[in-house]
């Protein structure tokens, strides 16, 4: 009596079926796998003064100090904001 899949052709079919099943499982695991949050750096708009830079003299100096040194870039737009002043802090050098 013959059992299903006992012929050499049946064994070859089983091998192909197993290979396809493993490949499909690998694709599914790869597609669903990611699961990590990509770290993105905040975008700094160099042309607009952020509100946090006017909170204190130190914050303003820190903001101005992190701007790239480049003579060809556009100036920072202050709008109606004025750089903060302090009668108590010592003068600080910027770069």
GUDREN-195491 format. One record per residue (C-alpha): residue number from 1; x, y negated, z negated. Coordinates in steps of 0.5 Angstrom, whole numbers. Each point is the difference from the previous one (the first is absolute). Last residue first. Layout:
# GUDREN-195491
<r><nr>NUM</nr><xx>X</xx><yy>Y</yy><zz>Z</zz></r>
...
# end
This chain:
# GUDREN-195491
<r><nr>95</nr><xx>66</xx><yy>-166</yy><zz>-42</zz></r>
<r><nr>94</nr><xx>-5</xx><yy>-4</yy><zz>-4</zz></r>
<r><nr>93</nr><xx>3</xx><yy>-4</yy><zz>-5</zz></r>
<r><nr>92</nr><xx>-4</xx><yy>0</yy><zz>-7</zz></r>
<r><nr>91</nr><xx>-1</xx><yy>-7</yy><zz>-3</zz></r>
<r><nr>90</nr><xx>-2</xx><yy>1</yy><zz>-8</zz></r>
<r><nr>89</nr><xx>-7</xx><yy>1</yy><zz>-2</zz></r>
<r><nr>88</nr><xx>-3</xx><yy>-4</yy><zz>-4</zz></r>
<r><nr>87</nr><xx>-3</xx><yy>-6</yy><zz>4</zz></r>
<r><nr>86</nr><xx>-3</xx><yy>5</yy><zz>5</zz></r>
<r><nr>85</nr><xx>-2</xx><yy>0</yy><zz>7</zz></r>
<r><nr>84</nr><xx>-4</xx><yy>4</yy><zz>5</zz></r>
<r><nr>83</nr><xx>1</xx><yy>-1</yy><zz>7</zz></r>
<r><nr>82</nr><xx>-6</xx><yy>-3</yy><zz>3</zz></r>
<r><nr>81</nr><xx>-6</xx><yy>3</yy><zz>4</zz></r>
<r><nr>80</nr><xx>-4</xx><yy>-3</yy><zz>5</zz></r>
<r><nr>79</nr><xx>3</xx><yy>3</yy><zz>6</zz></r>
<r><nr>78</nr><xx>6</xx><yy>3</yy><zz>-2</zz></r>
<r><nr>77</nr><xx>2</xx><yy>3</yy><zz>7</zz></r>
<r><nr>76</nr><xx>7</xx><yy>4</yy><zz>0</zz></r>
<r><nr>75</nr><xx>4</xx><yy>-3</yy><zz>5</zz></r>
<r><nr>74</nr><xx>0</xx><yy>4</yy><zz>7</zz></r>
<r><nr>73</nr><xx>6</xx><yy>5</yy><zz>1</zz></r>
<r><nr>72</nr><xx>7</xx><yy>-2</yy><zz>4</zz></r>
<r><nr>71</nr><xx>4</xx><yy>-2</yy><zz>-6</zz></r>
<r><nr>70</nr><xx>0</xx><yy>6</yy><zz>-3</zz></r>
<r><nr>69</nr><xx>1</xx><yy>2</yy><zz>-7</zz></r>
<r><nr>68</nr><xx>-5</xx><yy>5</yy><zz>-2</zz></r>
<r><nr>67</nr><xx>-5</xx><yy>-2</yy><zz>-6</zz></r>
<r><nr>66</nr><xx>1</xx><yy>3</yy><zz>-7</zz></r>
<r><nr>65</nr><xx>3</xx><yy>-6</yy><zz>-3</zz></r>
<r><nr>64</nr><xx>-6</xx><yy>-4</yy><zz>2</zz></r>
<r><nr>63</nr><xx>-5</xx><yy>5</yy><zz>-4</zz></r>
<r><nr>62</nr><xx>5</xx><yy>1</yy><zz>-6</zz></r>
<r><nr>61</nr><xx>1</xx><yy>-8</yy><zz>0</zz></r>
<r><nr>60</nr><xx>-8</xx><yy>-1</yy><zz>0</zz></r>
<r><nr>59</nr><xx>-1</xx><yy>5</yy><zz>-5</zz></r>
<r><nr>58</nr><xx>5</xx><yy>-3</yy><zz>-5</zz></r>
<r><nr>57</nr><xx>-3</xx><yy>-7</yy><zz>1</zz></r>
<r><nr>56</nr><xx>-7</xx><yy>3</yy><zz>-2</zz></r>
<r><nr>55</nr><xx>-6</xx><yy>3</yy><zz>3</zz></r>
<r><nr>54</nr><xx>1</xx><yy>-4</yy><zz>7</zz></r>
<r><nr>53</nr><xx>3</xx><yy>7</yy><zz>3</zz></r>
<r><nr>52</nr><xx>-6</xx><yy>4</yy><zz>-2</zz></r>
<r><nr>51</nr><xx>-4</xx><yy>-4</yy><zz>5</zz></r>
<r><nr>50</nr><xx>4</xx><yy>2</yy><zz>6</zz></r>
<r><nr>49</nr><xx>3</xx><yy>-5</yy><zz>4</zz></r>
<r><nr>48</nr><xx>-1</xx><yy>2</yy><zz>7</zz></r>
<r><nr>47</nr><xx>5</xx><yy>1</yy><zz>6</zz></r>
<r><nr>46</nr><xx>3</xx><yy>5</yy><zz>-3</zz></r>
<r><nr>45</nr><xx>-6</xx><yy>5</yy><zz>0</zz></r>
<r><nr>44</nr><xx>3</xx><yy>6</yy><zz>-4</zz></r>
<r><nr>43</nr><xx>-3</xx><yy>6</yy><zz>2</zz></r>
<r><nr>42</nr><xx>0</xx><yy>5</yy><zz>-6</zz></r>
<r><nr>41</nr><xx>4</xx><yy>6</yy><zz>0</zz></r>
<r><nr>40</nr><xx>-3</xx><yy>7</yy><zz>2</zz></r>
<r><nr>39</nr><xx>1</xx><yy>6</yy><zz>-3</zz></r>
<r><nr>38</nr><xx>-4</xx><yy>6</yy><zz>3</zz></r>
<r><nr>37</nr><xx>-5</xx><yy>4</yy><zz>-4</zz></r>
<r><nr>36</nr><xx>1</xx><yy>7</yy><zz>0</zz></r>
<r><nr>35</nr><xx>-5</xx><yy>5</yy><zz>1</zz></r>
<r><nr>34</nr><xx>3</xx><yy>2</yy><zz>7</zz></r>
<r><nr>33</nr><xx>-2</xx><yy>7</yy><zz>0</zz></r>
<r><nr>32</nr><xx>-7</xx><yy>1</yy><zz>4</zz></r>
<r><nr>31</nr><xx>3</xx><yy>0</yy><zz>7</zz></r>
<r><nr>30</nr><xx>6</xx><yy>4</yy><zz>-2</zz></r>
<r><nr>29</nr><xx>-5</xx><yy>5</yy><zz>-4</zz></r>
<r><nr>28</nr><xx>-4</xx><yy>1</yy><zz>6</zz></r>
<r><nr>27</nr><xx>5</xx><yy>1</yy><zz>5</zz></r>
<r><nr>26</nr><xx>4</xx><yy>5</yy><zz>-4</zz></r>
<r><nr>25</nr><xx>-7</xx><yy>4</yy><zz>-1</zz></r>
<r><nr>24</nr><xx>-1</xx><yy>-1</yy><zz>7</zz></r>
<r><nr>23</nr><xx>7</xx><yy>3</yy><zz>2</zz></r>
<r><nr>22</nr><xx>-1</xx><yy>6</yy><zz>-6</zz></r>
<r><nr>21</nr><xx>-7</xx><yy>2</yy><zz>4</zz></r>
<r><nr>20</nr><xx>3</xx><yy>-1</yy><zz>7</zz></r>
<r><nr>19</nr><xx>6</xx><yy>5</yy><zz>-3</zz></r>
<r><nr>18</nr><xx>-5</xx><yy>5</yy><zz>-3</zz></r>
<r><nr>17</nr><xx>-4</xx><yy>0</yy><zz>6</zz></r>
<r><nr>16</nr><xx>6</xx><yy>1</yy><zz>4</zz></r>
<r><nr>15</nr><xx>2</xx><yy>6</yy><zz>-4</zz></r>
<r><nr>14</nr><xx>-7</xx><yy>3</yy><zz>0</zz></r>
<r><nr>13</nr><xx>-1</xx><yy>0</yy><zz>7</zz></r>
<r><nr>12</nr><xx>7</xx><yy>3</yy><zz>1</zz></r>
<r><nr>11</nr><xx>-2</xx><yy>5</yy><zz>-5</zz></r>
<r><nr>10</nr><xx>-6</xx><yy>1</yy><zz>4</zz></r>
<r><nr>9</nr><xx>4</xx><yy>1</yy><zz>7</zz></r>
<r><nr>8</nr><xx>4</xx><yy>5</yy><zz>-4</zz></r>
<r><nr>7</nr><xx>-6</xx><yy>4</yy><zz>-2</zz></r>
<r><nr>6</nr><xx>-3</xx><yy>1</yy><zz>-7</zz></r>
<r><nr>5</nr><xx>-4</xx><yy>-6</yy><zz>1</zz></r>
<r><nr>4</nr><xx>-7</xx><yy>3</yy><zz>-2</zz></r>
<r><nr>3</nr><xx>1</xx><yy>7</yy><zz>-2</zz></r>
<r><nr>2</nr><xx>1</xx><yy>6</yy><zz>5</zz></r>
<r><nr>1</nr><xx>-3</xx><yy>7</yy><zz>-2</zz></r>
# end
